[in-house]
């Protein structure tokens, strides 16, 4: 956290770390950690006077690589989308970094999954590894 804060902290209003302690009945894993962090950030936004519908929360895998303009595009879509405060902004999936290390069946499945996410023509696609939404919307859907 300290390295990230030192390198990127001055680009943000606040740079905050949460530490999730697993409670009885919770399942250990990414979703319980994300849920805790999102709830903590929602409380922080309210405490500091931030409008939760103007705070964008981006969920990503630790090994995700984003183009340097990715978050700018998320913000532009947010402001240009009617009702953007209640939308999911889904990033395309790519698995190219370690695809050559997988067997042929896994390669075919991953290529198909990546392509399907972009070109299936459906109006709705479930968000997968990397996506953004406002804290207000996260609260309305009970932090998934």
N, CA and C atoms as a LAMMPS dump frame, in Angstrom:
ITEM: TIMESTEP
0
ITEM: NUMBER OF ATOMS
432
ITEM: BOX BOUNDS ff ff ff
-5.0000000000000000e+02 5.0000000000000000e+02
-5.0000000000000000e+02 5.0000000000000000e+02
-5.0000000000000000e+02 5.0000000000000000e+02
ITEM: ATOMS id mol type element x y z
1 1 1 N 0.828 -1.199 0
2 1 2 C 0 0 0
3 1 3 C 0.866 1.255 0
4 2 1 N 1.904 1.251 0.811
5 2 2 C 2.779 2.418 0.91
6 2 3 C 3.443 2.769 -0.408
7 3 1 N 3.851 1.748 -1.15
8 3 2 C 4.476 1.991 -2.456
9 3 3 C 3.467 2.608 -3.424
10 4 1 N 2.267 2.042 -3.456
11 4 2 C 1.214 2.59 -4.321
12 4 3 C 0.861 4.022 -3.927
13 5 1 N 0.715 4.243 -2.636
14 5 2 C 0.377 5.582 -2.155
15 5 3 C 1.48 6.578 -2.52
16 6 1 N 2.72 6.17 -2.339
17 6 2 C 3.825 7.06 -2.679
18 6 3 C 3.88 7.395 -4.16
19 7 1 N 3.55 6.411 -4.975
20 7 2 C 3.634 6.62 -6.427
21 7 3 C 2.412 7.33 -7.001
22 8 1 N 1.216 7.025 -6.484
23 8 2 C -0.021 7.523 -7.086
24 8 3 C -0.88 8.377 -6.166
25 9 1 N -0.522 8.495 -4.905
26 9 2 C -1.357 9.192 -3.934
27 9 3 C -1.696 10.62 -4.298
28 10 1 N -0.776 11.324 -4.932
29 10 2 C -1.039 12.733 -5.258
30 10 3 C -1.992 12.896 -6.441
31 11 1 N -2.417 11.808 -7.075
32 11 2 C -3.384 11.885 -8.174
33 11 3 C -4.822 11.802 -7.675
34 12 1 N -4.999 11.525 -6.394
35 12 2 C -6.33 11.309 -5.835
36 12 3 C -6.576 12.246 -4.663
37 13 1 N -7.84 12.524 -4.416
38 13 2 C -8.209 13.34 -3.26
39 13 3 C -7.753 12.661 -1.979
40 14 1 N -8.03 11.359 -1.879
41 14 2 C -7.636 10.55 -0.727
42 14 3 C -7.143 9.203 -1.24
43 15 1 N -6.254 8.608 -0.528
44 15 2 C -5.737 7.277 -0.86
45 15 3 C -5.935 6.44 0.393
46 16 1 N -6.875 5.51 0.35
47 16 2 C -7.346 4.839 1.562
48 16 3 C -7.195 3.328 1.436
49 17 1 N -6.813 2.699 2.519
50 17 2 C -6.725 1.245 2.565
51 17 3 C -7.743 0.734 3.58
52 18 1 N -8.441 -0.319 3.22
53 18 2 C -9.319 -0.99 4.173
54 18 3 C -8.696 -2.341 4.511
55 19 1 N -9.022 -2.855 5.666
56 19 2 C -8.522 -4.159 6.087
57 19 3 C -9.713 -4.972 6.584
58 20 1 N -10.054 -5.984 5.846
59 20 2 C -11.239 -6.784 6.115
60 20 3 C -10.903 -7.963 7.018
61 21 1 N -11.612 -8.059 8.127
62 21 2 C -11.509 -9.214 9.015
63 21 3 C -12.74 -10.073 8.747
64 22 1 N -12.522 -11.317 8.389
65 22 2 C -13.612 -12.228 8.057
66 22 3 C -14.521 -12.441 9.267
67 23 1 N -15.798 -12.218 9.057
68 23 2 C -16.794 -12.378 10.115
69 23 3 C -17.454 -13.756 10.002
70 24 1 N -18.042 -14.245 11.1
71 24 2 C -18.742 -15.538 11.031
72 24 3 C -19.822 -15.502 9.941
73 25 1 N -19.875 -16.544 9.153
74 25 2 C -20.867 -16.64 8.092
75 25 3 C -20.388 -16.1 6.752
76 26 1 N -19.283 -15.342 6.744
77 26 2 C -18.75 -14.843 5.483
78 26 3 C -17.892 -15.906 4.813
79 27 1 N -17.892 -15.886 3.512
80 27 2 C -17.051 -16.791 2.741
81 27 3 C -15.785 -16.031 2.377
82 28 1 N -14.645 -16.618 2.687
83 28 2 C -13.368 -15.982 2.374
84 28 3 C -13.211 -15.863 0.86
85 29 1 N -12.735 -14.71 0.42
86 29 2 C -12.482 -14.544 -1.007
87 29 3 C -12.63 -13.119 -1.461
88 30 1 N -12.496 -12.973 -2.753
89 30 2 C -12.512 -11.65 -3.379
90 30 3 C -13.822 -10.906 -3.114
91 31 1 N -14.957 -11.586 -3.256
92 31 2 C -16.234 -10.875 -3.142
93 31 3 C -16.467 -10.329 -1.734
94 32 1 N -16.092 -11.072 -0.696
95 32 2 C -16.3 -10.552 0.659
96 32 3 C -15.367 -9.37 0.933
97 33 1 N -14.158 -9.411 0.396
98 33 2 C -13.234 -8.286 0.553
99 33 3 C -13.738 -7.051 -0.196
100 34 1 N -14.211 -7.246 -1.434
101 34 2 C -14.753 -6.128 -2.214
102 34 3 C -15.974 -5.528 -1.53
103 35 1 N -16.832 -6.396 -1.019
104 35 2 C -18.039 -5.939 -0.329
105 35 3 C -17.659 -5.068 0.866
106 36 1 N -16.717 -5.53 1.669
107 36 2 C -16.286 -4.768 2.837
108 36 3 C -15.69 -3.422 2.423
109 37 1 N -14.829 -3.435 1.422
110 37 2 C -14.191 -2.193 0.966
111 37 3 C -15.229 -1.212 0.436
112 38 1 N -16.187 -1.701 -0.345
113 38 2 C -17.217 -0.814 -0.905
114 38 3 C -18.08 -0.215 0.201
115 39 1 N -18.471 -1.018 1.17
116 39 2 C -19.262 -0.504 2.299
117 39 3 C -18.463 0.532 3.1
118 40 1 N -17.186 0.252 3.308
119 40 2 C -16.334 1.195 4.037
120 40 3 C -16.215 2.514 3.278
121 41 1 N -16.042 2.443 1.974
122 41 2 C -15.915 3.661 1.165
123 41 3 C -17.23 4.438 1.13
124 42 1 N -18.343 3.728 1.119
125 42 2 C -19.643 4.409 1.145
126 42 3 C -19.791 5.205 2.443
127 43 1 N -19.455 4.592 3.563
128 43 2 C -19.512 5.297 4.854
129 43 3 C -18.559 6.492 4.857
130 44 1 N -17.372 6.314 4.295
131 44 2 C -16.394 7.391 4.218
132 44 3 C -16.924 8.548 3.366
133 45 1 N -17.554 8.221 2.252
134 45 2 C -18.114 9.262 1.38
135 45 3 C -19.167 10.07 2.133
136 46 1 N -20.056 9.404 2.822
137 46 2 C -21.092 10.117 3.582
138 46 3 C -20.472 10.981 4.676
139 47 1 N -19.473 10.428 5.38
140 47 2 C -18.828 11.15 6.479
141 47 3 C -18.111 12.411 5.99
142 48 1 N -17.551 12.352 4.8
143 48 2 C -16.772 13.481 4.286
144 48 3 C -17.578 14.391 3.359
145 49 1 N -18.873 14.119 3.225
146 49 2 C -19.728 14.985 2.419
147 49 3 C -19.678 14.741 0.921
148 50 1 N -19.106 13.622 0.506
149 50 2 C -19.079 13.293 -0.919
150 50 3 C -20.411 12.68 -1.334
151 51 1 N -20.879 13.021 -2.52
152 51 2 C -22.097 12.427 -3.059
153 51 3 C -21.742 11.034 -3.582
154 52 1 N -22.291 9.964 -2.986
155 52 2 C -21.938 8.611 -3.428
156 52 3 C -22.259 8.335 -4.896
157 53 1 N -23.175 9.103 -5.471
158 53 2 C -23.49 8.936 -6.89
159 53 3 C -22.522 9.692 -7.793
160 54 1 N -21.532 10.342 -7.198
161 54 2 C -20.481 11.03 -7.962
162 54 3 C -19.1 10.447 -7.66
163 55 1 N -19.102 9.323 -6.938
164 55 2 C -17.846 8.626 -6.644
165 55 3 C -17.867 7.308 -7.405
166 56 1 N -16.91 7.128 -8.315
167 56 2 C -16.84 5.919 -9.124
168 56 3 C -15.954 4.882 -8.437
169 57 1 N -16.475 3.691 -8.317
170 57 2 C -15.782 2.56 -7.716
171 57 3 C -15.392 1.623 -8.853
172 58 1 N -14.12 1.318 -8.982
173 58 2 C -13.651 0.405 -10.022
174 58 3 C -13.102 -0.852 -9.376
175 59 1 N -13.658 -1.986 -9.785
176 59 2 C -13.244 -3.296 -9.31
177 59 3 C -12.331 -3.89 -10.386
178 60 1 N -11.191 -4.403 -9.971
179 60 2 C -10.303 -5.027 -10.956
180 60 3 C -9.462 -6.106 -10.295
181 61 1 N -9.003 -7.026 -11.107
182 61 2 C -8.079 -8.042 -10.624
183 61 3 C -6.732 -7.399 -10.349
184 62 1 N -5.99 -7.974 -9.435
185 62 2 C -4.686 -7.419 -9.07
186 62 3 C -3.716 -7.388 -10.241
187 63 1 N -3.884 -8.291 -11.196
188 63 2 C -2.971 -8.329 -12.329
189 63 3 C -3.535 -7.642 -13.574
190 64 1 N -4.591 -6.858 -13.41
191 64 2 C -5.194 -6.16 -14.548
192 64 3 C -4.27 -5.063 -15.062
193 65 1 N -4.277 -4.907 -16.357
194 65 2 C -3.55 -3.819 -17.002
195 65 3 C -4.567 -2.938 -17.703
196 66 1 N -4.563 -1.659 -17.386
197 66 2 C -5.476 -0.721 -18.032
198 66 3 C -4.679 0.225 -18.916
199 67 1 N -5.272 0.583 -20.031
200 67 2 C -4.687 1.632 -20.847
201 67 3 C -4.635 2.911 -20.02
202 68 1 N -3.671 3.774 -20.281
203 68 2 C -3.523 4.982 -19.473
204 68 3 C -4.735 5.9 -19.561
205 69 1 N -5.566 5.733 -20.579
206 69 2 C -6.769 6.566 -20.731
207 69 3 C -8.043 5.853 -20.288
208 70 1 N -7.931 4.626 -19.798
209 70 2 C -9.121 3.839 -19.479
210 70 3 C -10.066 4.554 -18.511
211 71 1 N -9.544 5.02 -17.38
212 71 2 C -10.416 5.655 -16.383
213 71 3 C -11.003 6.961 -16.895
214 72 1 N -10.28 7.658 -17.754
215 72 2 C -10.833 8.858 -18.387
216 72 3 C -12.049 8.499 -19.234
217 73 1 N -11.979 7.378 -19.929
218 73 2 C -13.11 6.94 -20.748
219 73 3 C -14.294 6.51 -19.882
220 74 1 N -14.006 5.859 -18.764
221 74 2 C -15.09 5.502 -17.837
222 74 3 C -15.793 6.77 -17.364
223 75 1 N -15.01 7.775 -16.987
224 75 2 C -15.607 9.028 -16.525
225 75 3 C -16.41 9.709 -17.633
226 76 1 N -15.879 9.727 -18.842
227 76 2 C -16.595 10.352 -19.965
228 76 3 C -17.921 9.639 -20.223
229 77 1 N -17.914 8.31 -20.162
230 77 2 C -19.159 7.557 -20.346
231 77 3 C -20.14 7.848 -19.222
232 78 1 N -19.637 7.949 -18.013
233 78 2 C -20.491 8.261 -16.868
234 78 3 C -21.226 9.584 -17.1
235 79 1 N -20.493 10.635 -17.473
236 79 2 C -21.103 11.946 -17.642
237 79 3 C -22 12.026 -18.872
238 80 1 N -21.737 11.202 -19.897
239 80 2 C -22.534 11.3 -21.124
240 80 3 C -23.709 10.322 -21.166
241 81 1 N -23.774 9.386 -20.232
242 81 2 C -24.845 8.397 -20.213
243 81 3 C -26.007 8.89 -19.366
244 82 1 N -27.201 9.039 -19.964
245 82 2 C -28.364 9.403 -19.137
246 82 3 C -28.579 8.341 -18.058
247 83 1 N -28.682 8.771 -16.828
248 83 2 C -28.827 7.832 -15.718
249 83 3 C -27.538 7.087 -15.424
250 84 1 N -26.405 7.676 -15.809
251 84 2 C -25.11 7.024 -15.646
252 84 3 C -24.751 6.681 -14.222
253 85 1 N -25.41 7.315 -13.267
254 85 2 C -25.115 7.005 -11.863
255 85 3 C -25.636 5.63 -11.465
256 86 1 N -26.453 5.023 -12.32
257 86 2 C -26.988 3.679 -12.047
258 86 3 C -26.657 2.731 -13.197
259 87 1 N -25.436 2.803 -13.671
260 87 2 C -24.978 1.928 -14.754
261 87 3 C -23.728 1.177 -14.322
262 88 1 N -23.523 0.02 -14.929
263 88 2 C -22.279 -0.728 -14.765
264 88 3 C -21.422 -0.45 -15.985
265 89 1 N -20.188 -0.094 -15.772
266 89 2 C -19.244 0.175 -16.854
267 89 3 C -18.285 -1.013 -16.899
268 90 1 N -18.472 -1.854 -17.892
269 90 2 C -17.761 -3.118 -17.994
270 90 3 C -16.567 -2.983 -18.923
271 91 1 N -15.412 -3.416 -18.475
272 91 2 C -14.2 -3.387 -19.297
273 91 3 C -14.086 -4.682 -20.087
274 92 1 N -13.508 -4.61 -21.264
275 92 2 C -13.29 -5.852 -22.013
276 92 3 C -12.306 -6.761 -21.276
277 93 1 N -12.503 -8.037 -21.44
278 93 2 C -11.621 -9.022 -20.818
279 93 3 C -10.501 -9.323 -21.802
280 94 1 N -9.305 -9.419 -21.301
281 94 2 C -8.216 -9.94 -22.127
282 94 3 C -7.369 -10.862 -21.274
283 95 1 N -6.934 -11.921 -21.901
284 95 2 C -6.128 -12.916 -21.193
285 95 3 C -4.841 -13.207 -21.953
286 96 1 N -4.412 -12.259 -22.75
287 96 2 C -3.283 -12.502 -23.65
288 96 3 C -1.944 -12.661 -22.94
289 97 1 N -1.81 -12.137 -21.735
290 97 2 C -0.495 -12.139 -21.102
291 97 3 C 0.024 -13.532 -20.78
292 98 1 N -0.849 -14.456 -20.408
293 98 2 C -0.366 -15.803 -20.103
294 98 3 C -1.072 -16.871 -20.936
295 99 1 N -1.693 -16.474 -22.014
296 99 2 C -2.446 -17.411 -22.848
297 99 3 C -1.549 -18.513 -23.409
298 100 1 N -0.337 -18.166 -23.795
299 100 2 C 0.558 -19.164 -24.392
300 100 3 C 1.008 -20.229 -23.385
301 101 1 N 0.793 -19.997 -22.106
302 101 2 C 1.171 -20.973 -21.091
303 101 3 C 0.079 -22.009 -20.851
304 102 1 N -1.101 -21.795 -21.436
305 102 2 C -2.243 -22.681 -21.218
306 102 3 C -2.313 -23.744 -22.312
307 103 1 N -3.031 -24.83 -22.012
308 103 2 C -3.22 -25.852 -23.045
309 103 3 C -4.242 -25.361 -24.076
310 104 1 N -4.341 -26.066 -25.179
311 104 2 C -5.165 -25.619 -26.3
312 104 3 C -6.634 -25.426 -25.915
313 105 1 N -7.185 -26.321 -25.115
314 105 2 C -8.589 -26.225 -24.727
315 105 3 C -8.846 -24.944 -23.917
316 106 1 N -7.976 -24.647 -22.969
317 106 2 C -8.1 -23.424 -22.174
318 106 3 C -7.92 -22.197 -23.073
319 107 1 N -6.97 -22.241 -23.987
320 107 2 C -6.762 -21.133 -24.918
321 107 3 C -8.026 -20.859 -25.725
322 108 1 N -8.615 -21.924 -26.279
323 108 2 C -9.834 -21.762 -27.088
324 108 3 C -10.972 -21.187 -26.263
325 109 1 N -11.128 -21.681 -25.038
326 109 2 C -12.189 -21.183 -24.155
327 109 3 C -11.979 -19.711 -23.821
328 110 1 N -10.753 -19.323 -23.49
329 110 2 C -10.463 -17.933 -23.123
330 110 3 C -10.637 -16.98 -24.307
331 111 1 N -10.172 -17.387 -25.473
332 111 2 C -10.344 -16.547 -26.672
333 111 3 C -11.83 -16.368 -26.955
334 112 1 N -12.588 -17.445 -26.848
335 112 2 C -14.033 -17.368 -27.073
336 112 3 C -14.7 -16.453 -26.048
337 113 1 N -14.297 -16.579 -24.793
338 113 2 C -14.886 -15.752 -23.725
339 113 3 C -14.586 -14.276 -23.947
340 114 1 N -13.365 -13.969 -24.338
341 114 2 C -12.992 -12.573 -24.591
342 114 3 C -13.775 -12.004 -25.765
343 115 1 N -13.874 -12.782 -26.833
344 115 2 C -14.586 -12.322 -28.023
345 115 3 C -16.081 -12.205 -27.765
346 116 1 N -16.628 -13.156 -27.051
347 116 2 C -18.052 -13.135 -26.748
348 116 3 C -18.429 -11.909 -25.94
349 117 1 N -17.554 -11.518 -25.03
350 117 2 C -17.814 -10.336 -24.22
351 117 3 C -17.896 -9.065 -25.03
352 118 1 N -17.213 -9.035 -26.153
353 118 2 C -17.223 -7.834 -26.991
354 118 3 C -18.234 -7.895 -28.124
355 119 1 N -18.467 -9.074 -28.665
356 119 2 C -19.185 -9.159 -29.93
357 119 3 C -20.441 -10.019 -29.911
358 120 1 N -21.017 -10.296 -28.756
359 120 2 C -22.164 -11.202 -28.735
360 120 3 C -23.478 -10.533 -29.117
361 121 1 N -23.521 -9.212 -29.162
362 121 2 C -24.727 -8.521 -29.596
363 121 3 C -25.833 -8.439 -28.554
364 122 1 N -25.617 -8.95 -27.38
365 122 2 C -26.642 -8.876 -26.339
366 122 3 C -26.688 -7.482 -25.742
367 123 1 N -27.844 -7.059 -25.327
368 123 2 C -27.952 -5.765 -24.669
369 123 3 C -27.379 -5.819 -23.262
370 124 1 N -27.413 -6.984 -22.641
371 124 2 C -26.897 -7.115 -21.282
372 124 3 C -25.818 -8.193 -21.263
373 125 1 N -24.717 -7.87 -20.661
374 125 2 C -23.646 -8.826 -20.408
375 125 3 C -23.285 -8.702 -18.938
376 126 1 N -23.135 -9.815 -18.26
377 126 2 C -22.716 -9.701 -16.857
378 126 3 C -21.285 -9.193 -16.776
379 127 1 N -21.034 -8.272 -15.866
380 127 2 C -19.681 -7.78 -15.647
381 127 3 C -18.851 -8.905 -15.054
382 128 1 N -17.587 -8.949 -15.446
383 128 2 C -16.744 -10.034 -14.942
384 128 3 C -15.602 -9.481 -14.103
385 129 1 N -14.402 -9.506 -14.595
386 129 2 C -13.243 -9.171 -13.771
387 129 3 C -13.101 -7.691 -13.467
388 130 1 N -13.284 -6.839 -14.447
389 130 2 C -13.03 -5.411 -14.297
390 130 3 C -14.285 -4.623 -14.659
391 131 1 N -14.757 -3.837 -13.721
392 131 2 C -15.951 -3.031 -13.979
393 131 3 C -15.993 -1.867 -12.997
394 132 1 N -16.83 -0.891 -13.317
395 132 2 C -16.986 0.295 -12.461
396 132 3 C -18.465 0.58 -12.251
397 133 1 N -18.769 1.185 -11.122
398 133 2 C -20.104 1.661 -10.79
399 133 3 C -19.963 2.711 -9.706
400 134 1 N -21.007 3.512 -9.521
401 134 2 C -20.929 4.523 -8.467
402 134 3 C -21.158 3.876 -7.103
403 135 1 N -20.633 4.523 -6.07
404 135 2 C -20.873 4.03 -4.71
405 135 3 C -22.358 4.059 -4.371
406 136 1 N -23.071 5.068 -4.887
407 136 2 C -24.504 5.15 -4.634
408 136 3 C -25.246 3.956 -5.207
409 137 1 N -24.894 3.567 -6.439
410 137 2 C -25.515 2.408 -7.06
411 137 3 C -25.124 1.134 -6.315
412 138 1 N -23.861 1.035 -5.905
413 138 2 C -23.423 -0.131 -5.126
414 138 3 C -24.273 -0.268 -3.856
415 139 1 N -24.543 0.847 -3.203
416 139 2 C -25.376 0.827 -2.009
417 139 3 C -26.795 0.363 -2.346
418 140 1 N -27.341 0.85 -3.443
419 140 2 C -28.716 0.476 -3.815
420 140 3 C -28.858 -1.02 -4.112
421 141 1 N -27.802 -1.636 -4.607
422 141 2 C -27.879 -3.088 -4.875
423 141 3 C -27.251 -3.887 -3.727
424 142 1 N -27.153 -3.26 -2.565
425 142 2 C -26.676 -3.873 -1.328
426 142 3 C -25.255 -4.422 -1.467
427 143 1 N -24.432 -3.698 -2.212
428 143 2 C -23.015 -4.016 -2.341
429 143 3 C -22.767 -5.43 -2.835
430 144 1 N -23.704 -5.914 -3.613
431 144 2 C -23.639 -7.23 -4.245
432 144 3 C -22.984 -8.245 -3.366
